[in-house]
Amino acid sequence: MLGYLIRRIAAMLPVLFGVTFLIFALVYAMPGDPIASLAGDRPLPPSTVEALRERYHLDEPLITQYLLYMGGLLQGDFGTDFFDRPVLDMIAERWPTTLQLALTAWVLKLVIGLAVGIFGALHRGRAGDHLTLAFTVLFVALPGFVIAFMAQLAFGLKLEWFPIAGIAEGWPMSFVLPALVVALEAAAPLARLTRSSLVDTLSSEFIRTARAKGASPGRVMWGHALRNSMIPVVTYLGLSLAAMLGGAVIVESVFNLPGIGGLLVQAVQTQQGTIVVGVATFIILIYLLVNLLVDISYGIIDPRVRNG
């Protein structure tokens, strides 16, 4: 098991270095001068500008800046902003809001995606199946921010069921609407996966055998088909939990939630590249960690995986 764990971690390192370098390069290529943005309307003296560039290594080539950043990251240092505030502290302040949103959305996605997928499989080839297809196509095609604006208009302004911005009312009222937006976008592929997996299982030999032995339709569905069709679904659920953080980051900006999404937007607007890279790196690490936990669970459940 230890060897399997080492192999999985080793496989993640190129992903970590490759993606962080790509993000770092994109931030490096951003137009504008971060030092000029820091100064505002009043230009700084050239000597001060030069000193700040040297202090934050902005006068160094891209590869040098990246190596300096990764050297600090390997020691747990995500960098500091232009006011010497540690980026990790800023993430820690806002992370609980993002985590609450992502977990709430994940639960809603689980309920909606499984319900729609099972409904489509049970009505295969009929009107219910076509409705399932329409649902998945609609919410896969619509960008998250469009769904967010529509939800704010319908449930916030027209019906006044939920607040349209901020977290003044706390959980769950302030989180239900943005979490529903994230969940609807993520539930569409889950519904398609659930439907296709369940349809394949219902066509398998052991299901026909169960029916031939006189098993009731409910027993066939809930006792045999659903349980055996959940393997790819559970895999997707585990991996999508980390991926939903990306959706939460976007929706946070629309609903003005004080999470890491708002921090990321502010950093881009003020050209605080260290914060942008630090937040992106944090999300990447969370994603890789969840992937590692899923891989470890595979190795525990199926010895062929870890011995392969």
N, C-alpha and C positions, 0 to 999 in steps of 0.2 A: 504493500500500500504506500509505503514511503517513496519507493521508486516511481510509482504512478503519480504521486503528488508532485515530485520534483519535475517530472516530465511536463505536467500541465503548467506549472509555474514557468518553466523554461520556454514553453510555447507562447506564453503571454508576454514575455519581455519584448520580443520584436514588435508586437502590437502596441505596447505602451510607448516604446521609443519612437516608432514610426508615426503614430497618431499625434503624439505631443510635438514632434518636430514639424508635422504638417500644420498644426494649429499655431505653433510658434512662428513659422514662416508666413502664415497669413496675417498674423498680428504685425509682424515686422514690415509687411508690405502695405499696411494700412496707410492711406494718404494723410497728410497733415503732420504737424510737429507736436508731440505730446508736451514738450516743455513750453511751447507757445500757448497751448491750450491751458496749461497749468497757470500761466501768468494772467490769463484773461485779456481784458482790453488794453492793459498797460504793458508795453513791451519791457522785458527784463534787460538789464545791461548785458552786453556780450560776455563779459567775464563770468557773470552768474550763470548764464546759459551754458557756457563751456564747463563750468564746475559741476552743474547738475548732470550734464551728459556724461561726464567722467564718473560721477558718483554712482549713477544707475547703469553704467556700461553701455549707454546708448551710442557711444562713439566706436564701439567694437563691432566687428563683422558678425553676421547672423550666426555662424557656427560657434563662435566664441561665446556669444550671449546664451545660446542654447546649452552649451556644455556647462557654463556657470550655473544656469537654472537647474539642470538635471543633477549637478553636483549637490546643490542645496536640497533638491527634492529627495534625493537618496538619504538625506539626514533629517527628513521631516519638515523641511523649510519650503513653503510654497511661495516665498518671496514677500516683499512689502510694497505698499503703494508709495506714491510720491510724498506722503505725509508720515512715512515710517510706521504705518499700521500694518501688522502682519495679516497677510491675505487669509491665512487659516483661521484667524480670530474672526474676521468678517464673515467667513463661510459658516463658522460655528454659530454665530449669532442668528443667521438666517436659515440654517439647515433644518431646524425643527418645523418651520412653516412648509418648506418644500417636501419634507418627509411626510407630514400629515396629509398634504394634498395628494402626493403620489400613492400612499397607502389607501386613502379613501377612494381614489380613482381606480386602483387595482381591484378593490373589492367590488365596486360597481361594474367594472369591466368583466369580472368573473361571472357575476350574476347575469348581466345582459347578454354577454357573448355565449355562455352555455345555454341559456334559455332560448335565444334565437336560433342557435345551431341545432339544438335538439328538436325544436319546433319544425325547422326546415327538413330535417331527416325524417321525421314522422309523417310529413306531408310531401314526400318526394314526388316530383313531377306534377304536383297540384298547385292550387292557388297559394297555399301557405308557403310552399317552396319558392315560388316566384316573389313573394313578399320578402322572404329572407334574402334572396339575391338582390332585390332593390335596396334593402337596408344596407347591405354590405357595400354595394357599389356606391351608394350615396355618400356614406361616411368615410370610405376610402378616398373618394374623389375630392371631398371638401377639405380645404386646409383647416387646421385647428383654430386659427384666429378668426376665420369666417364663422365657424360653429360657435365660437365664443361670443362674437358680436350678435349673432342671431339669438343665442340663449339670453344674453343681457337684455335684448329688446323684448323678447317674449315673456320671460319669467321674472325679469327684474323691473322693467319699466311698465309693461302692459299689465301683467298680473300682480306684480309687486309681492311675489312669494319669497324672493331671496334678495339680499343686498347685491348690488352690481359691482361693488369694489370695496377693497379693504377687508380687515378682519376684526372690525369693532365688535361684532356680535359673537365672535369666537366660533369654536367648533360645536355643532356641525353646520350651523346656518351659513356662516361665511365661506364654508368649504364645499358645500353640496353642489352648487352651480358650477364653479370651476372644475371640480372633480368629475362632474357629469360630462363636461365638455371633453376632458382628457379621456374619460372612459368610453364615450361613444366612438371617438376616433380609433381607439385601440380595440374595442369590442368587435368591430367589423371583421378583421382578419381572424380573430378567435372564433367567431360564429362560423366563418367559412371552413376553418380547420375542423371544428367540432362536427359540422354537418358532413363533410367529406369522410372523416374518420369513422363516424357512426354509420354512414351509408355503406362503406366498405365492410365494416364488421357485420352488419345485418345481412350481407350477401355471402358471408363465409360459411364453410361447411359445418362448423360446430353449432352455428345458429340453426341451420336446417335440421341438424340432428336433435337439438333441443325441442324444436317445434314438432318433429316427428314423434318424440317421446311424450307429447301431450302437455308440454309446459305452456302456461298461460301467456298471453301477449305481454302482460306486465312483468312476469318473471323473466321472459326472454329479453325484454328491453332493459329493465333495471338490474336484473341479477346477472346477466351475461353480456349483452351487447355494450351497454354504457360503460361498464367497468373495463372491458377489454379495449374499448376505443379511446380511453382517456390517457394512454401512455404518451402519444405525441402531444396531446393537449397539455398535460402536466409539464412536459418539457418546455413548451412555448410559454406557459405561465411563469415558470421560474426565470427564463431569460428575459421576458418582457417586463418584469418588475423593474429592473435597472433601466431598460430602454424607455420606460414611461417617465423617467426623470427629465428626459429631453422635452417631451410634450408638456410636462408640468412647468418647465422653465419658460416656454413660450406663453402659456396661458396665464402664468403669474403676472406677466407684463400687462396683459389686457385687463385683468381684474385688479391690478395694483396691489398685489399681495407682497408683503415684505420677505420674499424668499430669495434664493440665490439667482432666480431669473431676473428679478429687479436689479440685483447687484451687477449681473452681467450686462444688462442694458445700460446702466449708469456708467459702467466701466468703458463700454464702447463709445458712448457719447462724449466722455471726457478723455478718451484715448489713454486710459490706464491699462496698458498692455499686460502688465504683470497680473492684474486682477483677472483679466480675460483668460489668460493662460492658466492661472491658478484654479479658477472655477471649472474650466474645461477639463483640466487634469484631474480634479477631484471627481467629476462625473465619470470620467474614463476609469478611474480606479474603482469606483463603486460598481460599474458595469463588469469589470474584470473580476472583482471579488465575487459577485453573484454568479458569474459564469463558473468560477472555480468551485464554489459550493455545489452548484448543479453537477459538475463533473465528478466531484467527490461522492455525491449521493449515487451517481451511476455506478461508480466503482464499488461502493458498498453493497448496492442492490444486486448488481450483475458482475461476478468475478471475471467474466470474459472481457469486460471493458478494460479493467485495470491490468489484465494479463496480455491484452492484445497489442 
